[in-house]
Amino acid sequence: MTNKEEYRLFCESEKNNMPIYSQYWWMEAGCAEKSWDVLLVKNSRQEIIASLPYLLDEKIILKYVQMPVLTQTNGIYIKKGEEQGKDSITADLQSQIERLNLDVFYQNFPATPVDEDKFKEKGYTIKERTSYIIENTPDIIALFKSLDQSKQRQIKKAQRNNLILCCNKMTVEQFYAYHDHLISKRGMRNQIPETIFKRLAKTALERNQGCIWSIEGEDGETQSALFMVWDGQKAYYLVPANDRDYSTTGAPTMLTWEAIKWTMQKGKTFDFEGSMVRSIANHYRQFGAKATTYYSVSKLYKWPFAIA
């Protein structure tokens, strides 16, 4: 069996613990137009205890690892119960990365099990990045009261406007077209490739690891939409699509709140993902989200590429 074939079986056995972005199906769907593979660490019984999936790209003479589209983190995954071997696992994976003969390595790693010093010793550059999360709580009433008062008012306004919450009423194609239209209205270019988004979204829906939420007015017009995905531990606020023409109806806030409520009811943590834009970060905090750290891990191997 190839590494990827072994990894597919490993991911199915670990699907309740492994982040969605490291799972075999996510990499397969998100990297289908490019090449991806995985580094594995095994114990003495030849059982996989750790992994590091990666997207490999090549342009002209350059060979590099980078992040797939819509993927917050890849990085090291260590099987539950094997954390005590973190140092040896990290060293093993670092040696395997070196053998890839890259020009550059770049990935976002989750906060654990990264040991910054172990990577810095090998010449990697580590930078902190910030995501915003709401830890799971069964007390929805208390959670609502913890929202910024402006958010509470917007949600109540949306309720008075009799806005309608829909789950998977929009198809994947309709959602992408809606999102693309809103991006165009702002004079911007859509950074999400259509083929990759549709492949990821359809697979997520088929696996019951994703949902397209939308909010409609009484006239049936869509005012806000969201593509959200989840794994065994977290739900991710992946692709929001908010029509600014309806910004005063409370639709975007109501939709986000409903997605948060659903996540709490499923016993998961809600992850807004990161933003370095102050206004967006403040928007997340107004929902009670707390900043949490993850890391970009990079290394330039050859000086001509570093100059480029």
C-alpha positions as CSV (number, residue, x, y, z in Angstrom):
1,M,0.0,0.0,0.0
2,T,1.1,3.6,-0.7
3,N,1.3,6.2,2.1
4,K,-1.9,7.7,0.8
5,E,-3.7,4.4,0.8
6,E,-2.6,3.7,4.4
7,Y,-3.5,7.3,5.3
8,R,-7.1,6.9,4.0
9,L,-7.7,4.0,6.4
10,F,-6.0,5.8,9.2
11,C,-8.2,8.9,8.7
12,E,-11.4,6.9,8.8
13,S,-10.3,5.3,12.1
14,E,-9.4,8.8,13.5
15,K,-12.2,10.9,12.0
16,N,-13.6,11.8,15.3
17,N,-10.3,13.3,16.5
18,M,-8.6,14.5,13.4
19,P,-9.2,18.1,12.2
20,I,-11.2,18.2,9.0
21,Y,-8.4,19.9,7.1
22,S,-6.1,17.0,7.5
23,Q,-8.6,14.3,6.6
24,Y,-8.0,12.2,3.5
25,W,-11.2,13.2,1.7
26,W,-10.5,17.0,2.3
27,M,-7.0,16.7,0.8
28,E,-8.3,14.6,-2.1
29,A,-11.0,17.1,-2.9
30,G,-9.1,20.3,-2.3
31,C,-5.9,19.2,-4.1
32,A,-7.3,17.2,-7.0
33,E,-5.9,19.5,-9.6
34,K,-2.4,19.3,-8.0
35,S,-0.3,16.7,-6.2
36,W,-0.6,15.9,-2.6
37,D,0.9,13.2,-0.4
38,V,1.4,12.5,3.3
39,L,4.3,11.8,5.7
40,L,3.7,9.0,8.2
41,V,5.3,8.0,11.5
42,K,4.8,4.4,12.7
43,N,5.5,2.5,15.9
44,S,7.3,-0.8,16.3
45,R,4.2,-2.6,15.3
46,Q,4.0,-0.6,12.0
47,E,0.9,1.2,13.2
48,I,0.5,4.8,12.2
49,I,0.8,7.1,15.2
50,A,1.4,10.5,13.4
51,S,0.9,12.1,10.0
52,L,1.6,15.3,8.1
53,P,-0.4,15.7,4.8
54,Y,1.0,18.2,2.3
55,L,0.2,19.9,-1.0
56,L,3.2,19.7,-3.3
57,D,3.4,22.2,-6.2
58,E,6.0,22.8,-8.9
59,K,6.5,25.8,-11.1
60,I,9.3,25.9,-13.7
61,I,12.3,24.8,-11.5
62,L,10.7,25.5,-8.1
63,K,9.3,22.7,-5.8
64,Y,7.4,23.8,-2.8
65,V,4.8,22.8,-0.2
66,Q,2.0,25.2,0.4
67,M,-1.5,25.4,1.9
68,P,-4.5,24.1,-0.2
69,V,-7.4,26.5,-0.9
70,L,-9.8,27.0,2.0
71,T,-7.6,25.1,4.3
72,Q,-6.8,26.7,7.7
73,T,-4.2,24.2,8.9
74,N,-2.4,21.0,7.9
75,G,0.6,20.3,10.0
76,I,1.3,17.4,12.4
77,Y,-1.4,15.2,13.7
78,I,-0.5,12.8,16.6
79,K,-2.8,10.0,17.5
80,K,-4.5,10.3,20.9
81,G,-2.4,8.5,23.5
82,E,0.9,9.0,21.6
83,E,1.5,12.6,22.7
84,Q,4.4,11.5,25.0
85,G,6.5,10.7,21.9
86,K,6.0,14.2,20.5
87,D,9.7,15.1,20.3
88,S,10.7,11.9,18.5
89,I,7.7,12.2,16.1
90,T,8.6,15.8,15.3
91,A,12.2,14.8,14.6
92,D,11.1,12.0,12.4
93,L,8.8,14.2,10.3
94,Q,11.4,16.9,10.0
95,S,13.8,14.4,8.6
96,Q,11.2,13.3,6.1
97,I,10.5,16.9,5.1
98,E,14.2,17.4,4.4
99,R,14.2,14.4,2.1
100,L,11.5,16.0,-0.1
101,N,14.3,18.2,-1.6
102,L,12.1,21.3,-1.5
103,D,12.9,24.9,-2.5
104,V,10.4,26.1,0.2
105,F,8.1,24.6,2.8
106,Y,5.1,26.5,4.1
107,Q,2.2,25.2,6.2
108,N,-0.1,26.4,9.0
109,F,0.1,24.2,12.0
110,P,-2.4,23.9,14.8
111,A,-1.3,25.1,18.2
112,T,-0.7,21.5,19.3
113,P,1.5,19.6,18.9
114,V,3.9,22.3,17.6
115,D,7.0,22.8,19.6
116,E,8.3,26.1,18.3
117,D,11.9,25.5,19.5
118,K,12.2,22.1,17.8
119,F,11.4,23.8,14.4
120,K,13.5,26.9,15.1
121,E,16.5,24.7,15.8
122,K,16.1,23.3,12.3
123,G,16.0,26.7,10.6
124,Y,12.3,27.1,10.3
125,T,10.6,30.4,10.7
126,I,7.6,30.4,13.1
127,K,5.0,33.1,13.1
128,E,1.9,33.3,15.3
129,R,-1.5,33.5,13.6
130,T,-4.8,34.1,15.3
131,S,-8.1,32.4,15.0
132,Y,-11.3,33.2,17.0
133,I,-13.3,30.4,18.7
134,I,-16.3,30.0,21.0
135,E,-15.9,27.0,23.3
136,N,-18.8,24.6,23.5
137,T,-21.4,25.4,26.2
138,P,-24.9,23.9,26.8
139,D,-26.1,27.2,28.2
140,I,-27.4,29.0,25.1
141,I,-29.2,31.7,27.1
142,A,-26.0,32.7,28.9
143,L,-24.2,32.6,25.6
144,F,-26.7,35.0,24.0
145,K,-26.4,37.3,27.0
146,S,-22.6,37.3,26.5
147,L,-22.9,38.8,23.0
148,D,-22.3,42.4,22.4
149,Q,-25.5,44.4,22.9
150,S,-25.4,45.5,19.2
151,K,-25.4,41.9,18.1
152,Q,-28.3,41.1,20.4
153,R,-30.3,44.0,18.9
154,Q,-29.6,42.9,15.4
155,I,-30.7,39.3,16.1
156,K,-34.0,40.6,17.7
157,K,-34.5,42.9,14.7
158,A,-34.1,39.9,12.3
159,Q,-36.7,38.0,14.3
160,R,-39.1,40.9,14.1
161,N,-38.5,41.0,10.4
162,N,-39.7,37.4,10.2
163,L,-36.5,36.3,8.4
164,I,-36.5,32.6,7.5
165,L,-33.5,30.3,8.3
166,C,-32.9,27.6,5.7
167,C,-30.5,24.6,5.8
168,N,-29.3,23.2,2.4
169,K,-32.0,24.9,0.5
170,M,-29.4,26.4,-1.7
171,T,-27.4,24.0,-3.9
172,V,-23.6,24.1,-4.0
173,E,-23.9,25.7,-7.5
174,Q,-26.4,28.4,-6.3
175,F,-24.3,29.2,-3.3
176,Y,-21.1,29.7,-5.3
177,A,-23.0,31.9,-7.8
178,Y,-24.4,33.9,-5.0
179,H,-21.0,34.3,-3.3
180,D,-19.4,35.2,-6.7
181,H,-22.1,37.8,-7.4
182,L,-21.6,39.5,-4.1
183,I,-17.8,39.6,-4.5
184,S,-18.3,41.2,-8.0
185,K,-20.6,43.8,-6.6
186,R,-17.8,44.9,-4.3
187,G,-15.5,45.3,-7.3
188,M,-13.3,42.4,-6.2
189,R,-12.2,39.1,-7.7
190,N,-13.3,35.8,-6.2
191,Q,-10.2,34.1,-4.8
192,I,-12.0,30.7,-4.4
193,P,-11.6,28.5,-7.6
194,E,-15.1,27.3,-8.6
195,T,-14.1,23.7,-9.4
196,I,-12.3,23.2,-6.0
197,F,-15.1,24.8,-4.0
198,K,-17.8,22.7,-5.6
199,R,-15.8,19.5,-5.2
200,L,-15.1,20.3,-1.5
201,A,-18.6,21.4,-0.7
202,K,-20.4,18.5,-2.4
203,T,-18.1,16.0,-0.7
204,A,-18.7,17.7,2.7
205,L,-22.4,17.5,2.2
206,E,-22.3,13.9,1.1
207,R,-20.3,13.0,4.2
208,N,-22.6,15.0,6.5
209,Q,-19.7,17.3,7.4
210,G,-21.0,20.4,5.9
211,C,-24.1,22.6,5.5
212,I,-25.2,25.6,3.4
213,W,-27.1,27.9,5.7
214,S,-29.1,30.8,4.3
215,I,-31.5,33.5,5.5
216,E,-34.5,34.6,3.3
217,G,-36.9,37.5,3.7
218,E,-40.6,37.1,3.4
219,D,-40.3,37.8,-0.3
220,G,-38.0,34.8,-0.7
221,E,-34.9,36.8,-1.5
222,T,-31.7,35.5,0.0
223,Q,-30.1,38.1,2.3
224,S,-27.2,36.1,3.7
225,A,-25.6,32.7,3.3
226,L,-22.9,30.6,4.9
227,F,-21.0,27.4,3.9
228,M,-19.9,25.7,7.2
229,V,-18.0,22.5,7.7
230,W,-17.2,20.4,10.8
231,D,-15.3,17.5,12.2
232,G,-15.6,15.6,15.5
233,Q,-14.5,18.6,17.6
234,K,-15.2,21.8,15.7
235,A,-17.4,23.6,13.3
236,Y,-15.8,26.1,10.9
237,Y,-17.2,29.4,9.6
238,L,-15.7,28.7,6.2
239,V,-17.3,30.9,3.5
240,P,-19.7,33.6,4.5
241,A,-21.7,35.4,1.8
242,N,-23.5,38.6,3.1
243,D,-25.4,40.9,0.9
244,R,-24.6,44.5,1.9
245,D,-28.0,45.6,0.5
246,Y,-29.6,43.8,3.5
247,S,-27.0,44.8,6.1
248,T,-29.7,46.7,8.1
249,T,-32.1,43.7,8.4
250,G,-30.0,41.8,10.9
251,A,-29.7,38.8,8.5
252,P,-25.9,38.3,8.7
253,T,-25.9,38.5,12.5
254,M,-28.9,36.2,12.8
255,L,-27.3,33.6,10.4
256,T,-24.1,33.6,12.4
257,W,-25.9,33.2,15.7
258,E,-28.0,30.3,14.3
259,A,-24.8,28.6,13.1
260,I,-23.2,29.1,16.6
261,K,-26.3,27.7,18.3
262,W,-26.3,24.7,16.1
263,T,-22.7,24.1,16.9
264,M,-23.2,24.3,20.6
265,Q,-26.1,21.9,20.4
266,K,-23.9,19.4,18.6
267,G,-21.3,19.7,21.4
268,K,-18.6,21.3,19.3
269,T,-16.4,24.4,19.4
270,F,-17.2,27.1,16.9
271,D,-14.2,28.4,14.9
272,F,-14.5,31.7,13.0
273,E,-11.0,31.1,11.7
274,G,-8.5,33.9,11.6
275,S,-8.3,37.5,10.4
276,M,-5.6,40.1,10.7
277,V,-8.2,42.8,9.8
278,R,-9.0,44.6,13.0
279,S,-12.7,45.3,12.2
280,I,-13.3,41.6,11.4
281,A,-11.5,40.5,14.5
282,N,-13.7,42.9,16.5
283,H,-16.8,41.5,14.8
284,Y,-15.9,38.0,15.9
285,R,-15.2,39.2,19.5
286,Q,-18.7,40.7,19.6
287,F,-20.0,37.2,19.4
288,G,-18.0,36.2,22.4
289,A,-15.2,34.6,20.5
290,K,-11.8,34.4,22.1
291,A,-8.4,34.7,20.3
292,T,-6.5,31.4,20.0
293,T,-3.0,30.9,18.4
294,Y,-1.9,28.7,15.6
295,Y,1.4,28.9,13.6
296,S,2.7,29.4,10.2
297,V,5.8,27.2,9.8
298,S,8.1,27.9,6.9
299,K,11.6,27.3,5.6
300,L,13.5,28.6,2.5
301,Y,16.0,26.0,1.4
302,K,17.7,27.8,-1.6
303,W,18.8,31.4,-1.7
304,P,17.6,32.2,-5.2
305,F,14.1,31.4,-4.2
306,A,14.4,33.4,-1.0
307,I,15.3,36.5,-3.2
308,A,12.3,35.8,-5.5
